[in-house]
């Protein structure tokens, strides 16, 4: 327990010292604030530069547009920034040899993997939940009479995909000693998931559904029971990434 608490403290101090918390929070909150604002005012802004008949054809913004913008921003920019922030959390320490002394003094390699992965998941969860609350507050402010159904499921799916990405990153950090190696590994996994989603018999079990069907969920086209298989597979993949990372890291040299 002392090892785990010490590692968490070290991760937190590094996160603050290297301004990664500031960068992550700033980007996420900008995306959160801009989502309802873009949905609300973008048609008006574009209307000032387009012919009147074209501007008048724009549909009236709704609360759904606000959340659709949120899912678009976070499934693309938000996750990309998250990968940039945590893509080398372990690889940098392996590259510079900063783990050699702690490990020779009895620090558990399993603890290193679990703490680093758990820390990234906690940071993702905190900034993601706060961002959701920001969007929710602004959406209620601009569209107080509109009730968006199935919102929790939509938000949960994107959150879970972020947890999956964190597990992929920790495995990539074990497999490769550089940020670019981890980044290519994560991109490769994403490409594989996209390829799987192209097959008719496999698309219902594709993890890409977690970030591609959020808007459909908002409109009630999918419910919890439609994602039973995907949720099970995602959970298995998350556990498998951690187990494989622990086994490989225990066998690898620092």
N, C-alpha and C positions, 0 to 999 in steps of 0.2 A: 504493500500500500504506500509506503514511503517513496518507493521508486516511481510509482505512478503519479503521485502528487508532485514530486520533484520534476518529472518530465512535463507534466501539464504546466507547471510554473515556468519552465524553460521555454516551452512552446509559446506561451502567452507573452513572455518578455520579448522573444524574438519577433513575434507578430507585431508588437507595438514598436519596437526599436527600428524595424525595417519599413515602417509606415504601411505595412500590408493591410492592417485593420482600417487605417484611414482611407486607403485606396478602395478597398472592397466596400466599405460602408458608403463612401461618396458615390461610387458608380451605381450601387444598388439603389440608393435613395434618389439619385437623379433619374434613374429609369422608372422608379415608382412614382415620383412627382410628375414626370413627363407623360406617363401613360394616360391618365384621365384628362390632362390638359391638352394633349395632342388630339384625343378623341373629341373633346369639346370645341376646340378653337381652330383646328386645322381646316375644316371646311370653310370657315369664315376667312381665314388667311388666304387659302387658294382662290376663294371667290373674288378677292381683290385683284387677282392677276389673270383670271380667266374670263371668257365671254359670259354675259349674264345668263344666257340660256343654259350654258354648261354648269355654271355655279348653282343655278336653281334646281338642277337635276340631282344634286347631292342629297342623299337621305338625311333626315334629321338625326343628329348624334343621340345615342342612347347609352344606358349603363352597360349594355353588352359590348359596345364599342370600346369602352374604357377597359374592360377586362380582356377583351381580345388584344388590345394594344399591350397590355401588361404581359400576357402570355407570349406574345411575339417578341417583346423586348427581352424577357428573362430566359426564354428557351434559346435565344441566339446570343445576344450580347452578355446577358447575365452569366450564363454557363461558361461562355468563353473567358470572361474575366476571372471566374472562379478557377478555371483550369490554369490560367496564367499565374494566379496567386499561389496555388498549392501544387503546381506541376513539378516542383523540384524541392519539396519540403524535406524529403529524405535523401534524394540524389545529391544535393549540395553538400550535406554533411558527410556522405560517403566519399564524395570527390575531394573534400578538404581534410578528411581524416579526423574530424572532430568527435567521432563516436568511438575511436579506438581506445582511448583511456577509460571512459566510462564502462565500456563493455569488458575490458580486461579486469576491471575492479568488481565485476559481478552483475552489471546491469543486464537485465533480461532482454534478449533480442525480441521476444514476443511482446514484451511491454512497449518497446520502441514502436513496433508496427501498430499495435492497438491504440496507443496514445496519439500518435500522429494522425491516424485515420479518424479516430473519434474526435480529435480536436477540429479537424477540417469539417466534419459533419456537424459539429456543434456550431461552428462559425457560419456555415451555410444555413443552418436552421434559424439562427438568431437573426441574421440580416434578411433572410427570406421572409420570415414571419413579420418582422417589422415593416418590410416593404409592402407586404399584403395588407397590413393594417393601414398604411398610408393611402394605398389605392382605394381601400374600402371606405375610408373617411372622406376622401375627395369625391368618390363616386356617389356616396350618399348625399354629399353637399350639392353636387350639380344635378343629380337625378333623384331627389328624395322620394318620389312617388313610384319609382321603378324597383321591383323586387327581382333580383337575379337568383333563380333556383339552381340547385346542384353546384353551388359555388365551392363548397368544401371539397367535393370530389375532384373538381378541376384543379384546385390549388394543391391538393394532396398528391395528385399524379405527377405534377412538375417537381414538387419537393422530393418525391421518391426517386425521380430520375437524377436529381442532384446528388442524393445519397449514393446511388449507383455509380455516378461519375467519380465521386470521392473514393470509392472502393477500387475503381479501375486505376485511378491515379496512384494509390499506394502500391498496387501491384506493379505498375509501370516504374515506380521509383525503385523497386527491388530488382526488376529486370534490367534496368538501365541506370547508368551513373550520370546521365546528363538530362537537362530539362528537355532538350529537343528529342531525345530518345523517348522520354515519357509522353511528350506531346504527340509524336508520330504514332505511338502505341494507342493513345486515346483516340486519335483520329481514325486509326485503323479499325478499332472496335466499333466506332460510330458508323464507318462505311459498311462493315459486316452487318450491323443491325439494319441499315437501310436496304442492303441487298436481300436480307431475310424478309423484310416487309414487302418486297416485290412479288414474292411467291404467294399465290392465292391461298394455299393450304396452311401457310405459316404466318400470314400477316396478322391473324387474330391473336397470336402469341408473341408478336414482335414488341420489343421494349420501346420502339419508336412511338408507339401509340401513347405513351406517357406524356409526350410533348407535342404530338400532332393532332390530338383529338379533344383538346381542352375546350375549344370553342363549341364543338358538337355536344360535349357534356353540358355546357352551360344552357344549351337549348333543349336539353332533355332527351337527346338521341341515344345516349348511353347512360347506364346506371352502374352501381357498384357490382352487381352480378356479372356484368359484361367484362369485367376486368379480373375475375377470379384467377384465371390462368396466367395472365400477365403479372399479377401481383405475386403469385407463387414463384414464377420463373425469376422475377426480379430479385426476390428475397434469396433464392438459391444462388443466383449469380453474385450477390453481395457477399454472402457467406463464403462461397467458393473463392472469390478474389482474396479475401482475408486469409483463409486457410492456406491457399497457395503461396501468398506473400510471406506468411510466417514460416512455412516449410522451406521455401527458397532462401529466405534471409538467414535462417539458421544454418544453412549449408554454404552460403556464400562468404567469401572473404570480404573484409571491410576495405 
